[in-house]
Amino acid sequence: MEDKKVLFEVKDLKMYFPARGGKTVKAVDGVSFNIYEGETFGVVGESGCGKTTVGRTLLGVYQATAGDIIYKGKNVRDFNGDDKMSFSKNCQMIFQDPAACLDPRMSIGTIVSEGLNVHYKSMTREQKEERVNQVLSYVGLTSDYASRFAHELSGGQRQRIGIARALAIEPSFIVCDEPIAALDVSIQAQVVNLLTRLQKELGLTYMFISHDLSMVRHISDRIAVMYLGSLVELGDNKSIYGHPVHPYTQALFSAIPEPDPYHSWLKNRVHLQGEIPSPINAPAGCKFCTRCPKATDRCKVEAPALREVEPGHYAACHMLDI
Amino acid sequence: MSEHLLEVKDLAVSFSSYAGKIRAVRGVSFHLDAGETLAIVGESGCGKTVTVKALMKLYGNSAAFIEEGSSILFKGQEVVTMNNKELSKLRGEGIGMIFQDPMTSLNPTLTVGYQIAEGIRFHDKSVTKAEAEKRAAELLALVGIPSPEERIKQYPHQLSGGMRQRVMIAIAIACNADIIICDEPTTALDVTIQAQVLELLNELKEKTNKAFILVTHDLGIVFDFADRIQVMYAGVILERGTKYELFDDPHHPYTWALLNSVPSKQSQRKGSLYSIQGTPPDLMMDIKGCPFADRCDYCMPICKERMPQEIAITESHGVSCWLEHSMAPKVKAPAAGGEE
């Protein structure tokens, strides 16, 4: 465990957005974690829990309200111009909706080579073309696709273009924000296999954001579970899925549909009352206390801190004190 | 055979477009009895939604039309030839529908109480406004929405996604329809909310004797909700059977692929998932053979030439695949969990 190199160190990250009437949406409220080189770091949670915001803040799409993001030992706040360039070259993103994130008026070749114009200014046109063909072949497409347009492609092919665009400038870290949510099951498997293969071949580090819990279990090394802007549990794949300790994680995982007619997951799941409260007026204390089947008076006033329950496995719950 | 509640025979639906005819549904036959749940499973574009919309001729002004020779018998009555008046009666009273996206299928300018009461008053003119509203509140209570008297006065945007889907369910059952069609009822919802909504549907299934048709791409929810399953691909049914038959003994390579491309608890982590190469066929084209032939790992020359007939394995289990032919090589379904 100790010999793994830390790529990102995130400390108490907060990202607040202003809302109407002088209120604030606490999208991410004090989250700390590390991402190690070469791993797939899965982030799961229901919609509105802040998982996308974490990914975007990490890449500097949003300026964090508070907290530190330390990339390879250097705080992103102290970056100078060169640091910023190399950071944006090394850290890329794959978006959720492949139809919306490709410019309909640009050819695929132009879309994929756009990053090269910024980060590889000295490249000749031929070199760029060659690079485009190379990344297209990485994602399993032929070079003819370079002259096509996004509307001519299927959903799975568009998502491959999104991946090719991210890969073109040879990043080492990619945030995959729900990369398979908009795709059909058979195509999902293709894209997930592609991501796994590329990781092996190119030594990439992924942050894999998804609400598809079974896919996250399949692809991730370590997993963070988020609820209403907070991290409730963090650990390696085996311990998180094998023996989750936080009541929310337990409920969430028991709601994963299992294709098995003999064992009803629906009847055996942990029941949760109600729905996620709004992040504008999140409950005081533990944010999960309004729905938690085990909540006590203490949970309603005091927010639990993340504690280590076993090596590498953290959870934020007062029940673990005893 | 008219004892079935719903009997669909050779249903074909096409869309006319500037580039030609798109044959979305290419001859499907199935039946449904009271109290049972049928699931239609398939990828997007395979014609599952088009099929269920055809049951009520729910096309509005779109370019879709039902091809000649199709027959939809609901309680012995032919739906294909119904006029608008008869159709209005059928929609809501005979067949109710829960749509995929509750955000876009509810009217944002009307209160949810009005939208539930609308159908009740349309079908029974003797009901007063106050009575209909009272009934709307009861329905909201039935679908598990707390303080229904206040909720009926609210607008869709004031409700969460899960509650909106509950309102949709309330509308669908408001007029005591015999068949409830659920078109991807939980796709837009989070897993914990999905479980709540499915539980509600299961409860309704037990309490009432309604028949359900579940349209979904999610195999995970199918086995817990449906009695019978039919797998659709490119406008045809490739395999059908009870959920136990399809789970224990799937026969069609496409069903194998669907079952195996979802990572399960047993599947090996980071191993490669079973994936189907390529994409579904273009529905504008005439498909001569089996529509799945181009993507099938077990494709034989005959598969590209002729569409296989449906072969009955048991009374309820049928499959359309040349592999069932006595001269075909014997192949075994790949083990779940993928290769490597």
HADDOCK unambig.tbl for C-alpha pairs under 7 A between the chains (distance, minus, plus):
assign (segid A and resid 46 and name CA) (segid B and resid 190 and name CA) 5.75 0.50 0.50
assign (segid A and resid 47 and name CA) (segid B and resid 190 and name CA) 6.71 0.50 0.50
assign (segid A and resid 184 and name CA) (segid B and resid 43 and name CA) 5.94 0.50 0.50
assign (segid A and resid 184 and name CA) (segid B and resid 44 and name CA) 6.69 0.50 0.50
assign (segid A and resid 185 and name CA) (segid B and resid 261 and name CA) 6.71 0.50 0.50
assign (segid A and resid 186 and name CA) (segid B and resid 258 and name CA) 6.76 0.50 0.50
assign (segid A and resid 186 and name CA) (segid B and resid 261 and name CA) 6.11 0.50 0.50
assign (segid A and resid 186 and name CA) (segid B and resid 275 and name CA) 5.71 0.50 0.50
assign (segid A and resid 186 and name CA) (segid B and resid 276 and name CA) 5.67 0.50 0.50
assign (segid A and resid 189 and name CA) (segid B and resid 261 and name CA) 5.82 0.50 0.50
assign (segid A and resid 189 and name CA) (segid B and resid 273 and name CA) 5.79 0.50 0.50
assign (segid A and resid 189 and name CA) (segid B and resid 274 and name CA) 6.74 0.50 0.50
assign (segid A and resid 189 and name CA) (segid B and resid 275 and name CA) 5.22 0.50 0.50
assign (segid A and resid 190 and name CA) (segid B and resid 275 and name CA) 5.47 0.50 0.50
assign (segid A and resid 193 and name CA) (segid B and resid 272 and name CA) 5.52 0.50 0.50
assign (segid A and resid 193 and name CA) (segid B and resid 273 and name CA) 6.37 0.50 0.50
assign (segid A and resid 196 and name CA) (segid B and resid 270 and name CA) 6.99 0.50 0.50
assign (segid A and resid 214 and name CA) (segid B and resid 263 and name CA) 6.05 0.50 0.50
assign (segid A and resid 214 and name CA) (segid B and resid 264 and name CA) 6.82 0.50 0.50
assign (segid A and resid 215 and name CA) (segid B and resid 263 and name CA) 6.36 0.50 0.50
assign (segid A and resid 218 and name CA) (segid B and resid 263 and name CA) 6.47 0.50 0.50
assign (segid A and resid 218 and name CA) (segid B and resid 269 and name CA) 4.80 0.50 0.50
assign (segid A and resid 218 and name CA) (segid B and resid 270 and name CA) 5.69 0.50 0.50
assign (segid A and resid 219 and name CA) (segid B and resid 269 and name CA) 6.55 0.50 0.50
assign (segid A and resid 219 and name CA) (segid B and resid 270 and name CA) 5.30 0.50 0.50
assign (segid A and resid 252 and name CA) (segid B and resid 192 and name CA) 6.24 0.50 0.50
assign (segid A and resid 255 and name CA) (segid B and resid 191 and name CA) 5.89 0.50 0.50
assign (segid A and resid 255 and name CA) (segid B and resid 192 and name CA) 5.69 0.50 0.50
assign (segid A and resid 255 and name CA) (segid B and resid 195 and name CA) 6.14 0.50 0.50
assign (segid A and resid 256 and name CA) (segid B and resid 191 and name CA) 6.59 0.50 0.50
assign (segid A and resid 257 and name CA) (segid B and resid 220 and name CA) 4.53 0.50 0.50
assign (segid A and resid 257 and name CA) (segid B and resid 221 and name CA) 5.69 0.50 0.50
assign (segid A and resid 258 and name CA) (segid B and resid 220 and name CA) 4.79 0.50 0.50
assign (segid A and resid 259 and name CA) (segid B and resid 219 and name CA) 5.82 0.50 0.50
assign (segid A and resid 259 and name CA) (segid B and resid 220 and name CA) 4.13 0.50 0.50
assign (segid A and resid 259 and name CA) (segid B and resid 221 and name CA) 6.87 0.50 0.50
assign (segid A and resid 259 and name CA) (segid B and resid 223 and name CA) 5.82 0.50 0.50
assign (segid A and resid 260 and name CA) (segid B and resid 223 and name CA) 5.91 0.50 0.50
assign (segid A and resid 261 and name CA) (segid B and resid 223 and name CA) 4.79 0.50 0.50
assign (segid A and resid 261 and name CA) (segid B and resid 224 and name CA) 6.02 0.50 0.50
assign (segid A and resid 261 and name CA) (segid B and resid 243 and name CA) 6.59 0.50 0.50
assign (segid A and resid 261 and name CA) (segid B and resid 244 and name CA) 6.39 0.50 0.50
assign (segid A and resid 264 and name CA) (segid B and resid 224 and name CA) 5.95 0.50 0.50
assign (segid A and resid 266 and name CA) (segid B and resid 195 and name CA) 6.49 0.50 0.50
